[in-house]
Amino acid sequence: MGSTKVINVKIGRVGGLSEAKRIHDYCMANGIPVWCGGMLEAGIGRAHNIALTTLPNFVFPGDTAGSSRYWEKDIIKPEVVVEDGFITVPDEPGIGYTPDFQTIDEFTTASYHFE
């Protein structure tokens, strides 16, 4: 219908990575550019945003910031760093970052184990 010029894809709002990728693919097939919006994610969520935005139809800069913008200490290693407006995309397997379990333990206030 030509009712939009760009779509903002937020992984948490659209139902996860699979749905975000499906939206990307649909938009790409229909000539609708997309960009990725963040929702103040900690490092693990931020890493998923970074991975998603490497897809070819993400043609506008997202609003993914470096870890230090929101967190004194993030829960991933390495932390997300922005240099001159760019984030280097890791080439490690998976999301390219590793959970920092020591930091996660420091911030954990309660835990439950289900069997």
Secondary structure, DSSP 8 states (H G I E B T S, - for coil): ----S-EEE-HHHHTSHHHHHHHHHHHHHTT--EEE---S--HHHHHHHHHHTTSTTB-S------HHHH-SS-SEES---EETTEE----SSTTS-EE-HHHHHHH--------
